[in-house]
Amino acid sequence: MVKETGVPHLTSHGLWHAYATVALQASIDSKAVPQHLGQANVPTTYDMYSHVMPDLEKEAVLKIEANLLGK
């Protein structure tokens, strides 16, 4: 199936990481992602996937600024 579709080969663990990364980048609710992954809490997920967080933090600040300044 991987060869037919052209998607990269990932192990089930790789798919798990890919899901978490994409979900966080897509701004999926921070409580939903750990639940989907079967993790106990939000900090565990954030610790494991902090590599995607700098951009998310910047986006959050820009959204708050836009709401406060009416942009």
PQR file of N, CA, C, O and H, with PARSE charges and radii, in Angstrom:
ATOM      1  N   MET A   1       0.829  -1.187   0.000 -0.4000 1.5000
ATOM      2  CA  MET A   1       0.000   0.000   0.000 -0.0000 2.0000
ATOM      3  C   MET A   1       0.877   1.256   0.000  0.5500 1.7000
ATOM      4  O   MET A   1       0.560   2.234  -0.677 -0.5500 1.4000
ATOM      5  N   VAL A   2       1.968   1.231   0.749 -0.4000 1.5000
ATOM      6  CA  VAL A   2       2.868   2.384   0.804 -0.0000 2.0000
ATOM      7  C   VAL A   2       3.432   2.674  -0.582  0.5500 1.7000
ATOM      8  O   VAL A   2       3.474   3.827  -1.010 -0.5500 1.4000
ATOM      9  H   VAL A   2       2.226   0.436   1.299  0.4000 1.0000
ATOM     10  N   LYS A   3       3.865   1.631  -1.281 -0.4000 1.5000
ATOM     11  CA  LYS A   3       4.418   1.823  -2.621 -0.0000 2.0000
ATOM     12  C   LYS A   3       3.360   2.347  -3.587  0.5500 1.7000
ATOM     13  O   LYS A   3       3.655   3.210  -4.414 -0.5500 1.4000
ATOM     14  H   LYS A   3       3.831   0.694  -0.933  0.4000 1.0000
ATOM     15  N   GLU A   4       2.142   1.842  -3.495 -0.4000 1.5000
ATOM     16  CA  GLU A   4       1.070   2.238  -4.403 -0.0000 2.0000
ATOM     17  C   GLU A   4       0.643   3.687  -4.201  0.5500 1.7000
ATOM     18  O   GLU A   4       0.334   4.384  -5.168 -0.5500 1.4000
ATOM     19  H   GLU A   4       1.903   1.141  -2.824  0.4000 1.0000
ATOM     20  N   THR A   5       0.623   4.139  -2.966 -0.4000 1.5000
ATOM     21  CA  THR A   5       0.154   5.504  -2.681 -0.0000 2.0000
ATOM     22  C   THR A   5       1.268   6.535  -2.721  0.5500 1.7000
ATOM     23  O   THR A   5       1.010   7.727  -2.888 -0.5500 1.4000
ATOM     24  H   THR A   5       0.874   3.573  -2.180  0.4000 1.0000
ATOM     25  N   GLY A   6       2.505   6.081  -2.568 -0.4000 1.5000
ATOM     26  CA  GLY A   6       3.627   7.007  -2.589 -0.0000 2.0000
ATOM     27  C   GLY A   6       3.865   7.729  -1.268  0.5500 1.7000
ATOM     28  O   GLY A   6       4.710   8.622  -1.200 -0.5500 1.4000
ATOM     29  H   GLY A   6       2.715   5.112  -2.432  0.4000 1.0000
ATOM     30  N   VAL A   7       3.137   7.357  -0.221 -0.4000 1.5000
ATOM     31  CA  VAL A   7       3.361   7.987   1.082 -0.0000 2.0000
ATOM     32  C   VAL A   7       4.605   7.369   1.709  0.5500 1.7000
ATOM     33  O   VAL A   7       4.939   6.218   1.425 -0.5500 1.4000
ATOM     34  H   VAL A   7       2.451   6.631  -0.276  0.4000 1.0000
ATOM     35  N   PRO A   8       5.289   8.127   2.557 -0.5600 1.5000
ATOM     36  CA  PRO A   8       6.484   7.562   3.181  0.2800 2.0000
ATOM     37  C   PRO A   8       6.137   6.413   4.125  0.5500 1.7000
ATOM     38  O   PRO A   8       5.077   6.409   4.751 -0.5500 1.4000
ATOM     39  N   HIS A   9       7.033   5.452   4.219 -0.4000 1.5000
ATOM     40  CA  HIS A   9       6.835   4.323   5.129 -0.0000 2.0000
ATOM     41  C   HIS A   9       7.060   4.793   6.555  0.5500 1.7000
ATOM     42  O   HIS A   9       8.086   5.402   6.859 -0.5500 1.4000
ATOM     43  H   HIS A   9       7.894   5.456   3.710  0.4000 1.0000
ATOM     44  N   LEU A  10       6.118   4.517   7.416 -0.4000 1.5000
ATOM     45  CA  LEU A  10       6.246   4.838   8.834 -0.0000 2.0000
ATOM     46  C   LEU A  10       5.843   3.623   9.650  0.5500 1.7000
ATOM     47  O   LEU A  10       4.926   2.886   9.287 -0.5500 1.4000
ATOM     48  H   LEU A  10       5.285   4.023   7.169  0.4000 1.0000
ATOM     49  N   THR A  11       6.532   3.432  10.742 -0.4000 1.5000
ATOM     50  CA  THR A  11       6.118   2.394  11.686 -0.0000 2.0000
ATOM     51  C   THR A  11       4.894   2.917  12.435  0.5500 1.7000
ATOM     52  O   THR A  11       4.530   4.085  12.301 -0.5500 1.4000
ATOM     53  H   THR A  11       7.276   4.031  11.037  0.4000 1.0000
ATOM     54  N   SER A  12       4.271   2.059  13.211 -0.4000 1.5000
ATOM     55  CA  SER A  12       3.126   2.532  13.996 -0.0000 2.0000
ATOM     56  C   SER A  12       3.574   3.616  14.975  0.5500 1.7000
ATOM     57  O   SER A  12       2.831   4.562  15.238 -0.5500 1.4000
ATOM     58  H   SER A  12       4.567   1.110  13.319  0.4000 1.0000
ATOM     59  N   HIS A  13       4.779   3.483  15.511 -0.4000 1.5000
ATOM     60  CA  HIS A  13       5.308   4.516  16.407 -0.0000 2.0000
ATOM     61  C   HIS A  13       5.545   5.824  15.641  0.5500 1.7000
ATOM     62  O   HIS A  13       5.278   6.908  16.161 -0.5500 1.4000
ATOM     63  H   HIS A  13       5.382   2.714  15.298  0.4000 1.0000
ATOM     64  N   GLY A  14       6.040   5.720  14.422 -0.4000 1.5000
ATOM     65  CA  GLY A  14       6.242   6.898  13.582 -0.0000 2.0000
ATOM     66  C   GLY A  14       4.924   7.595  13.259  0.5500 1.7000
ATOM     67  O   GLY A  14       4.845   8.824  13.247 -0.5500 1.4000
ATOM     68  H   GLY A  14       6.257   4.840  13.999  0.4000 1.0000
ATOM     69  N   LEU A  15       3.892   6.796  12.999 -0.4000 1.5000
ATOM     70  CA  LEU A  15       2.568   7.371  12.746 -0.0000 2.0000
ATOM     71  C   LEU A  15       2.046   8.092  13.982  0.5500 1.7000
ATOM     72  O   LEU A  15       1.402   9.135  13.870 -0.5500 1.4000
ATOM     73  H   LEU A  15       3.956   5.798  13.009  0.4000 1.0000
ATOM     74  N   TRP A  16       2.320   7.540  15.152 -0.4000 1.5000
ATOM     75  CA  TRP A  16       1.905   8.126  16.421 -0.0000 2.0000
ATOM     76  C   TRP A  16       2.546   9.504  16.577  0.5500 1.7000
ATOM     77  O   TRP A  16       1.868  10.471  16.924 -0.5500 1.4000
ATOM     78  H   TRP A  16       2.842   6.692  15.243  0.4000 1.0000
ATOM     79  N   HIS A  17       3.858   9.593  16.319 -0.4000 1.5000
ATOM     80  CA  HIS A  17       4.563  10.871  16.398 -0.0000 2.0000
ATOM     81  C   HIS A  17       4.083  11.841  15.326  0.5500 1.7000
ATOM     82  O   HIS A  17       3.913  13.033  15.583 -0.5500 1.4000
ATOM     83  H   HIS A  17       4.409   8.808  16.037  0.4000 1.0000
ATOM     84  N   ALA A  18       3.867  11.325  14.133 -0.4000 1.5000
ATOM     85  CA  ALA A  18       3.389  12.186  13.047 -0.0000 2.0000
ATOM     86  C   ALA A  18       2.027  12.782  13.388  0.5500 1.7000
ATOM     87  O   ALA A  18       1.788  13.967  13.156 -0.5500 1.4000
ATOM     88  H   ALA A  18       4.004  10.357  13.924  0.4000 1.0000
ATOM     89  N   TYR A  19       1.139  11.961  13.937 -0.4000 1.5000
ATOM     90  CA  TYR A  19      -0.176  12.457  14.324 -0.0000 2.0000
ATOM     91  C   TYR A  19      -0.049  13.579  15.350  0.5500 1.7000
ATOM     92  O   TYR A  19      -0.668  14.633  15.208 -0.5500 1.4000
ATOM     93  H   TYR A  19       1.334  10.999  14.125  0.4000 1.0000
ATOM     94  N   ALA A  20       0.757  13.345  16.383 -0.4000 1.5000
ATOM     95  CA  ALA A  20       0.899  14.345  17.437 -0.0000 2.0000
ATOM     96  C   ALA A  20       1.449  15.652  16.887  0.5500 1.7000
ATOM     97  O   ALA A  20       0.948  16.725  17.221 -0.5500 1.4000
ATOM     98  H   ALA A  20       1.260  12.488  16.498  0.4000 1.0000
ATOM     99  N   THR A  21       2.463  15.571  16.054 -0.4000 1.5000
ATOM    100  CA  THR A  21       3.071  16.768  15.484 -0.0000 2.0000
ATOM    101  C   THR A  21       2.075  17.537  14.620  0.5500 1.7000
ATOM    102  O   THR A  21       1.928  18.751  14.758 -0.5500 1.4000
ATOM    103  H   THR A  21       2.870  14.699  15.782  0.4000 1.0000
ATOM    104  N   VAL A  22       1.399  16.826  13.737 -0.4000 1.5000
ATOM    105  CA  VAL A  22       0.437  17.478  12.845 -0.0000 2.0000
ATOM    106  C   VAL A  22      -0.741  18.042  13.634  0.5500 1.7000
ATOM    107  O   VAL A  22      -1.215  19.138  13.336 -0.5500 1.4000
ATOM    108  H   VAL A  22       1.518  15.839  13.625  0.4000 1.0000
ATOM    109  N   ALA A  23      -1.212  17.314  14.623 -0.4000 1.5000
ATOM    110  CA  ALA A  23      -2.339  17.789  15.432 -0.0000 2.0000
ATOM    111  C   ALA A  23      -1.986  19.069  16.171  0.5500 1.7000
ATOM    112  O   ALA A  23      -2.785  20.005  16.213 -0.5500 1.4000
ATOM    113  H   ALA A  23      -0.828  16.423  14.865  0.4000 1.0000
ATOM    114  N   LEU A  24      -0.792  19.116  16.755 -0.4000 1.5000
ATOM    115  CA  LEU A  24      -0.377  20.325  17.468 -0.0000 2.0000
ATOM    116  C   LEU A  24      -0.174  21.485  16.502  0.5500 1.7000
ATOM    117  O   LEU A  24      -0.542  22.618  16.810 -0.5500 1.4000
ATOM    118  H   LEU A  24      -0.143  18.355  16.721  0.4000 1.0000
ATOM    119  N   GLN A  25       0.406  21.214  15.340 -0.4000 1.5000
ATOM    120  CA  GLN A  25       0.594  22.267  14.342 -0.0000 2.0000
ATOM    121  C   GLN A  25      -0.739  22.771  13.809  0.5500 1.7000
ATOM    122  O   GLN A  25      -0.849  23.931  13.412 -0.5500 1.4000
ATOM    123  H   GLN A  25       0.705  20.293  15.090  0.4000 1.0000
ATOM    124  N   ALA A  26      -1.750  21.912  13.795 -0.4000 1.5000
ATOM    125  CA  ALA A  26      -3.075  22.291  13.305 -0.0000 2.0000
ATOM    126  C   ALA A  26      -3.926  22.941  14.391  0.5500 1.7000
ATOM    127  O   ALA A  26      -5.108  23.212  14.180 -0.5500 1.4000
ATOM    128  H   ALA A  26      -1.660  20.970  14.118  0.4000 1.0000
ATOM    129  N   SER A  27      -3.327  23.187  15.546 -0.4000 1.5000
ATOM    130  CA  SER A  27      -4.007  23.826  16.680 -0.0000 2.0000
ATOM    131  C   SER A  27      -5.178  23.004  17.214  0.5500 1.7000
ATOM    132  O   SER A  27      -6.169  23.561  17.686 -0.5500 1.4000
ATOM    133  H   SER A  27      -2.367  22.966  15.717  0.4000 1.0000
ATOM    134  N   ILE A  28      -5.060  21.682  17.139 -0.4000 1.5000
ATOM    135  CA  ILE A  28      -6.062  20.818  17.760 -0.0000 2.0000
ATOM    136  C   ILE A  28      -6.010  21.077  19.262  0.5500 1.7000
ATOM    137  O   ILE A  28      -4.933  21.293  19.816 -0.5500 1.4000
ATOM    138  H   ILE A  28      -4.254  21.230  16.756  0.4000 1.0000
ATOM    139  N   ASP A  29      -7.139  21.058  19.907 -0.4000 1.5000
ATOM    140  CA  ASP A  29      -7.230  21.339  21.340 -0.0000 2.0000
ATOM    141  C   ASP A  29      -6.150  20.584  22.105  0.5500 1.7000
ATOM    142  O   ASP A  29      -5.991  19.374  21.944 -0.5500 1.4000
ATOM    143  H   ASP A  29      -8.014  20.883  19.456  0.4000 1.0000
ATOM    144  N   SER A  30      -5.410  21.310  22.938 -0.4000 1.5000
ATOM    145  CA  SER A  30      -4.265  20.725  23.636 -0.0000 2.0000
ATOM    146  C   SER A  30      -4.653  19.615  24.600  0.5500 1.7000
ATOM    147  O   SER A  30      -3.798  18.816  24.980 -0.5500 1.4000
ATOM    148  H   SER A  30      -5.538  22.293  23.068  0.4000 1.0000
ATOM    149  N   LYS A  31      -5.907  19.541  25.003 -0.4000 1.5000
ATOM    150  CA  LYS A  31      -6.338  18.438  25.861 -0.0000 2.0000
ATOM    151  C   LYS A  31      -6.749  17.222  25.033  0.5500 1.7000
ATOM    152  O   LYS A  31      -6.699  16.092  25.517 -0.5500 1.4000
ATOM    153  H   LYS A  31      -6.602  20.190  24.694  0.4000 1.0000
ATOM    154  N   ALA A  32      -7.148  17.453  23.800 -0.4000 1.5000
ATOM    155  CA  ALA A  32      -7.591  16.356  22.952 -0.0000 2.0000
ATOM    156  C   ALA A  32      -6.420  15.511  22.453  0.5500 1.7000
ATOM    157  O   ALA A  32      -6.530  14.288  22.369 -0.5500 1.4000
ATOM    158  H   ALA A  32      -7.189  18.371  23.407  0.4000 1.0000
ATOM    159  N   VAL A  33      -5.304  16.155  22.124 -0.4000 1.5000
ATOM    160  CA  VAL A  33      -4.173  15.415  21.550 -0.0000 2.0000
ATOM    161  C   VAL A  33      -3.672  14.334  22.506  0.5500 1.7000
ATOM    162  O   VAL A  33      -3.543  13.184  22.087 -0.5500 1.4000
ATOM    163  H   VAL A  33      -5.215  17.148  22.192  0.4000 1.0000
ATOM    164  N   PRO A  34      -3.381  14.652  23.780 -0.5600 1.5000
ATOM    165  CA  PRO A  34      -2.937  13.568  24.670  0.2800 2.0000
ATOM    166  C   PRO A  34      -3.987  12.474  24.840  0.5500 1.7000
ATOM    167  O   PRO A  34      -3.644  11.299  24.972 -0.5500 1.4000
ATOM    168  N   GLN A  35      -5.251  12.850  24.839 -0.4000 1.5000
ATOM    169  CA  GLN A  35      -6.307  11.844  24.951 -0.0000 2.0000
ATOM    170  C   GLN A  35      -6.282  10.913  23.755  0.5500 1.7000
ATOM    171  O   GLN A  35      -6.414   9.699  23.910 -0.5500 1.4000
ATOM    172  H   GLN A  35      -5.530  13.805  24.732  0.4000 1.0000
ATOM    173  N   HIS A  36      -6.114  11.467  22.567 -0.4000 1.5000
ATOM    174  CA  HIS A  36      -6.050  10.649  21.355 -0.0000 2.0000
ATOM    175  C   HIS A  36      -4.849   9.719  21.382  0.5500 1.7000
ATOM    176  O   HIS A  36      -4.900   8.609  20.855 -0.5500 1.4000
ATOM    177  H   HIS A  36      -6.007  12.453  22.441  0.4000 1.0000
ATOM    178  N   LEU A  37      -3.757  10.184  22.006 -0.4000 1.5000
ATOM    179  CA  LEU A  37      -2.526   9.398  22.050 -0.0000 2.0000
ATOM    180  C   LEU A  37      -2.476   8.433  23.231  0.5500 1.7000
ATOM    181  O   LEU A  37      -1.563   7.614  23.333 -0.5500 1.4000
ATOM    182  H   LEU A  37      -3.715  11.087  22.435  0.4000 1.0000
ATOM    183  N   GLY A  38      -3.457   8.533  24.118 -0.4000 1.5000
ATOM    184  CA  GLY A  38      -3.464   7.681  25.293 -0.0000 2.0000
ATOM    185  C   GLY A  38      -2.482   8.122  26.361  0.5500 1.7000
ATOM    186  O   GLY A  38      -2.072   7.326  27.206 -0.5500 1.4000
ATOM    187  H   GLY A  38      -4.199   9.199  24.035  0.4000 1.0000
ATOM    188  N   GLN A  39      -2.107   9.393  26.322 -0.4000 1.5000
ATOM    189  CA  GLN A  39      -1.185   9.918  27.327 -0.0000 2.0000
ATOM    190  C   GLN A  39      -1.978  10.477  28.497  0.5500 1.7000
ATOM    191  O   GLN A  39      -3.124  10.900  28.350 -0.5500 1.4000
ATOM    192  H   GLN A  39      -2.441  10.040  25.636  0.4000 1.0000
ATOM    193  N   ALA A  40      -1.344  10.468  29.654 -0.4000 1.5000
ATOM    194  CA  ALA A  40      -2.035  10.848  30.883 -0.0000 2.0000
ATOM    195  C   ALA A  40      -2.316  12.340  31.000  0.5500 1.7000
ATOM    196  O   ALA A  40      -3.327  12.737  31.579 -0.5500 1.4000
ATOM    197  H   ALA A  40      -0.413  10.124  29.774  0.4000 1.0000
ATOM    198  N   ASN A  41      -1.436  13.161  30.459 -0.4000 1.5000
ATOM    199  CA  ASN A  41      -1.642  14.594  30.674 -0.0000 2.0000
ATOM    200  C   ASN A  41      -1.026  15.451  29.578  0.5500 1.7000
ATOM    201  O   ASN A  41      -0.209  14.988  28.782 -0.5500 1.4000
ATOM    202  H   ASN A  41      -0.615  12.838  29.988  0.4000 1.0000
ATOM    203  N   VAL A  42      -1.438  16.706  29.561 -0.4000 1.5000
ATOM    204  CA  VAL A  42      -0.979  17.662  28.554 -0.0000 2.0000
ATOM    205  C   VAL A  42       0.527  17.918  28.655  0.5500 1.7000
ATOM    206  O   VAL A  42       1.200  17.917  27.624 -0.5500 1.4000
ATOM    207  H   VAL A  42      -2.102  17.081  30.208  0.4000 1.0000
ATOM    208  N   PRO A  43       1.090  18.139  29.858 -0.5600 1.5000
ATOM    209  CA  PRO A  43       2.535  18.411  29.916  0.2800 2.0000
ATOM    210  C   PRO A  43       3.402  17.319  29.301  0.5500 1.7000
ATOM    211  O   PRO A  43       4.438  17.622  28.710 -0.5500 1.4000
ATOM    212  N   THR A  44       3.004  16.067  29.425 -0.4000 1.5000
ATOM    213  CA  THR A  44       3.771  14.980  28.814 -0.0000 2.0000
ATOM    214  C   THR A  44       3.827  15.160  27.304  0.5500 1.7000
ATOM    215  O   THR A  44       4.889  15.030  26.696 -0.5500 1.4000
ATOM    216  H   THR A  44       2.162  15.821  29.905  0.4000 1.0000
ATOM    217  N   THR A  45       2.697  15.455  26.711 -0.4000 1.5000
ATOM    218  CA  THR A  45       2.636  15.660  25.262 -0.0000 2.0000
ATOM    219  C   THR A  45       3.475  16.862  24.860  0.5500 1.7000
ATOM    220  O   THR A  45       4.232  16.791  23.892 -0.5500 1.4000
ATOM    221  H   THR A  45       1.834  15.561  27.205  0.4000 1.0000
ATOM    222  N   TYR A  46       3.349  17.958  25.585 -0.4000 1.5000
ATOM    223  CA  TYR A  46       4.112  19.156  25.246 -0.0000 2.0000
ATOM    224  C   TYR A  46       5.606  18.933  25.398  0.5500 1.7000
ATOM    225  O   TYR A  46       6.393  19.444  24.600 -0.5500 1.4000
ATOM    226  H   TYR A  46       2.734  18.015  26.371  0.4000 1.0000
ATOM    227  N   ASP A  47       6.008  18.176  26.412 -0.4000 1.5000
ATOM    228  CA  ASP A  47       7.428  17.881  26.593 -0.0000 2.0000
ATOM    229  C   ASP A  47       7.974  17.077  25.415  0.5500 1.7000
ATOM    230  O   ASP A  47       9.088  17.320  24.952 -0.5500 1.4000
ATOM    231  H   ASP A  47       5.369  17.761  27.060  0.4000 1.0000
ATOM    232  N   MET A  48       7.189  16.127  24.939 -0.4000 1.5000
ATOM    233  CA  MET A  48       7.644  15.261  23.853 -0.0000 2.0000
ATOM    234  C   MET A  48       7.655  15.963  22.495  0.5500 1.7000
ATOM    235  O   MET A  48       8.448  15.617  21.619 -0.5500 1.4000
ATOM    236  H   MET A  48       6.284  15.930  25.314  0.4000 1.0000
ATOM    237  N   TYR A  49       6.777  16.943  22.324 -0.4000 1.5000
ATOM    238  CA  TYR A  49       6.623  17.571  21.014 -0.0000 2.0000
ATOM    239  C   TYR A  49       6.934  19.058  21.042  0.5500 1.7000
ATOM    240  O   TYR A  49       6.359  19.832  20.276 -0.5500 1.4000
ATOM    241  H   TYR A  49       6.132  17.224  23.036  0.4000 1.0000
ATOM    242  N   SER A  50       7.839  19.456  21.920 -0.4000 1.5000
ATOM    243  CA  SER A  50       8.171  20.876  22.044 -0.0000 2.0000
ATOM    244  C   SER A  50       8.818  21.423  20.776  0.5500 1.7000
ATOM    245  O   SER A  50       8.843  22.637  20.572 -0.5500 1.4000
ATOM    246  H   SER A  50       8.306  18.828  22.542  0.4000 1.0000
ATOM    247  N   HIS A  51       9.337  20.550  19.928 -0.4000 1.5000
ATOM    248  CA  HIS A  51       9.966  21.018  18.690 -0.0000 2.0000
ATOM    249  C   HIS A  51       8.971  21.717  17.758  0.5500 1.7000
ATOM    250  O   HIS A  51       9.389  22.479  16.886 -0.5500 1.4000
ATOM    251  H   HIS A  51       9.316  19.564  20.094  0.4000 1.0000
ATOM    252  N   VAL A  52       7.679  21.478  17.919 -0.4000 1.5000
ATOM    253  CA  VAL A  52       6.690  22.176  17.087 -0.0000 2.0000
ATOM    254  C   VAL A  52       6.080  23.371  17.815  0.5500 1.7000
ATOM    255  O   VAL A  52       5.302  24.120  17.225 -0.5500 1.4000
ATOM    256  H   VAL A  52       7.340  20.859  18.627  0.4000 1.0000
ATOM    257  N   MET A  53       6.421  23.553  19.074 -0.4000 1.5000
ATOM    258  CA  MET A  53       5.784  24.576  19.883 -0.0000 2.0000
ATOM    259  C   MET A  53       6.231  26.012  19.613  0.5500 1.7000
ATOM    260  O   MET A  53       5.396  26.907  19.740 -0.5500 1.4000
ATOM    261  H   MET A  53       7.053  22.944  19.553  0.4000 1.0000
ATOM    262  N   PRO A  54       7.486  26.304  19.249 -0.5600 1.5000
ATOM    263  CA  PRO A  54       7.850  27.717  19.064  0.2800 2.0000
ATOM    264  C   PRO A  54       6.951  28.435  18.070  0.5500 1.7000
ATOM    265  O   PRO A  54       6.524  29.560  18.327 -0.5500 1.4000
ATOM    266  N   ASP A  55       6.657  27.809  16.948 -0.4000 1.5000
ATOM    267  CA  ASP A  55       5.773  28.442  15.963 -0.0000 2.0000
ATOM    268  C   ASP A  55       4.360  28.590  16.506  0.5500 1.7000
ATOM    269  O   ASP A  55       3.693  29.591  16.244 -0.5500 1.4000
ATOM    270  H   ASP A  55       7.004  26.895  16.739  0.4000 1.0000
ATOM    271  N   LEU A  56       3.900  27.596  17.262 -0.4000 1.5000
ATOM    272  CA  LEU A  56       2.557  27.663  17.823 -0.0000 2.0000
ATOM    273  C   LEU A  56       2.456  28.789  18.849  0.5500 1.7000
ATOM    274  O   LEU A  56       1.445  29.487  18.917 -0.5500 1.4000
ATOM    275  H   LEU A  56       4.442  26.783  17.475  0.4000 1.0000
ATOM    276  N   GLU A  57       3.509  28.960  19.643 -0.4000 1.5000
ATOM    277  CA  GLU A  57       3.519  30.036  20.637 -0.0000 2.0000
ATOM    278  C   GLU A  57       3.458  31.392  19.942  0.5500 1.7000
ATOM    279  O   GLU A  57       2.712  32.275  20.367 -0.5500 1.4000
ATOM    280  H   GLU A  57       4.330  28.394  19.588  0.4000 1.0000
ATOM    281  N   LYS A  58       4.224  31.559  18.896 -0.4000 1.5000
ATOM    282  CA  LYS A  58       4.232  32.825  18.144 -0.0000 2.0000
ATOM    283  C   LYS A  58       2.852  33.087  17.546  0.5500 1.7000
ATOM    284  O   LYS A  58       2.344  34.206  17.622 -0.5500 1.4000
ATOM    285  H   LYS A  58       4.830  30.842  18.550  0.4000 1.0000
ATOM    286  N   GLU A  59       2.247  32.066  16.954 -0.4000 1.5000
ATOM    287  CA  GLU A  59       0.913  32.213  16.370 -0.0000 2.0000
ATOM    288  C   GLU A  59      -0.105  32.605  17.437  0.5500 1.7000
ATOM    289  O   GLU A  59      -0.972  33.442  17.189 -0.5500 1.4000
ATOM    290  H   GLU A  59       2.660  31.157  16.892  0.4000 1.0000
ATOM    291  N   ALA A  60      -0.005  32.009  18.614 -0.4000 1.5000
ATOM    292  CA  ALA A  60      -0.930  32.334  19.697 -0.0000 2.0000
ATOM    293  C   ALA A  60      -0.797  33.787  20.105  0.5500 1.7000
ATOM    294  O   ALA A  60      -1.799  34.472  20.307 -0.5500 1.4000
ATOM    295  H   ALA A  60       0.700  31.328  18.815  0.4000 1.0000
ATOM    296  N   VAL A  61       0.434  34.264  20.227 -0.4000 1.5000
ATOM    297  CA  VAL A  61       0.662  35.663  20.597 -0.0000 2.0000
ATOM    298  C   VAL A  61       0.086  36.595  19.539  0.5500 1.7000
ATOM    299  O   VAL A  61      -0.531  37.606  19.877 -0.5500 1.4000
ATOM    300  H   VAL A  61       1.249  33.708  20.063  0.4000 1.0000
ATOM    301  N   LEU A  62       0.277  36.272  18.274 -0.4000 1.5000
ATOM    302  CA  LEU A  62      -0.254  37.110  17.196 -0.0000 2.0000
ATOM    303  C   LEU A  62      -1.785  37.133  17.196  0.5500 1.7000
ATOM    304  O   LEU A  62      -2.390  38.169  16.919 -0.5500 1.4000
ATOM    305  H   LEU A  62       0.778  35.452  18.000  0.4000 1.0000
ATOM    306  N   LYS A  63      -2.406  36.002  17.505 -0.4000 1.5000
ATOM    307  CA  LYS A  63      -3.870  35.948  17.573 -0.0000 2.0000
ATOM    308  C   LYS A  63      -4.392  36.797  18.726  0.5500 1.7000
ATOM    309  O   LYS A  63      -5.386  37.509  18.583 -0.5500 1.4000
ATOM    310  H   LYS A  63      -1.914  35.160  17.730  0.4000 1.0000
ATOM    311  N   ILE A  64      -3.717  36.716  19.864 -0.4000 1.5000
ATOM    312  CA  ILE A  64      -4.136  37.531  21.024 -0.0000 2.0000
ATOM    313  C   ILE A  64      -3.958  39.010  20.715  0.5500 1.7000
ATOM    314  O   ILE A  64      -4.833  39.824  21.007 -0.5500 1.4000
ATOM    315  H   ILE A  64      -2.910  36.138  19.980  0.4000 1.0000
ATOM    316  N   GLU A  65      -2.818  39.351  20.122 -0.4000 1.5000
ATOM    317  CA  GLU A  65      -2.579  40.746  19.755 -0.0000 2.0000
ATOM    318  C   GLU A  65      -3.650  41.250  18.793  0.5500 1.7000
ATOM    319  O   GLU A  65      -4.154  42.361  18.955 -0.5500 1.4000
ATOM    320  H   GLU A  65      -2.107  38.689  19.885  0.4000 1.0000
ATOM    321  N   ALA A  66      -3.998  40.446  17.797 -0.4000 1.5000
ATOM    322  CA  ALA A  66      -5.010  40.858  16.828 -0.0000 2.0000
ATOM    323  C   ALA A  66      -6.366  41.073  17.496  0.5500 1.7000
ATOM    324  O   ALA A  66      -7.084  42.015  17.162 -0.5500 1.4000
ATOM    325  H   ALA A  66      -3.588  39.543  17.665  0.4000 1.0000
ATOM    326  N   ASN A  67      -6.711  40.208  18.430 -0.4000 1.5000
ATOM    327  CA  ASN A  67      -7.994  40.362  19.135 -0.0000 2.0000
ATOM    328  C   ASN A  67      -7.992  41.590  20.036  0.5500 1.7000
ATOM    329  O   ASN A  67      -8.989  42.308  20.112 -0.5500 1.4000
ATOM    330  H   ASN A  67      -6.128  39.443  18.702  0.4000 1.0000
ATOM    331  N   LEU A  68      -6.880  41.833  20.716 -0.4000 1.5000
ATOM    332  CA  LEU A  68      -6.810  42.979  21.618 -0.0000 2.0000
ATOM    333  C   LEU A  68      -6.804  44.309  20.863  0.5500 1.7000
ATOM    334  O   LEU A  68      -7.388  45.295  21.312 -0.5500 1.4000
ATOM    335  H   LEU A  68      -6.070  41.250  20.654  0.4000 1.0000
ATOM    336  N   LEU A  69      -6.132  44.318  19.705 -0.4000 1.5000
ATOM    337  CA  LEU A  69      -5.996  45.559  18.945 -0.0000 2.0000
ATOM    338  C   LEU A  69      -7.053  45.682  17.842  0.5500 1.7000
ATOM    339  O   LEU A  69      -7.062  46.658  17.092 -0.5500 1.4000
ATOM    340  H   LEU A  69      -5.657  43.517  19.340  0.4000 1.0000
ATOM    341  N   GLY A  70      -7.934  44.696  17.747 -0.4000 1.5000
ATOM    342  CA  GLY A  70      -9.003  44.744  16.745 -0.0000 2.0000
ATOM    343  C   GLY A  70      -8.527  44.612  15.327  0.5500 1.7000
ATOM    344  O   GLY A  70      -9.133  45.167  14.410 -0.5500 1.4000
ATOM    345  H   GLY A  70      -7.927  43.902  18.356  0.4000 1.0000
ATOM    346  N   LYS A  71      -7.453  43.888  15.132 -0.4000 1.5000
ATOM    347  CA  LYS A  71      -6.921  43.687  13.769 -0.0000 2.0000
ATOM    348  C   LYS A  71      -7.614  42.521  13.104  0.5500 1.7000
ATOM    349  O   LYS A  71      -7.308  42.193  11.957 -0.5500 1.4000
ATOM    350  H   LYS A  71      -6.960  43.438  15.877  0.4000 1.0000
TER
END
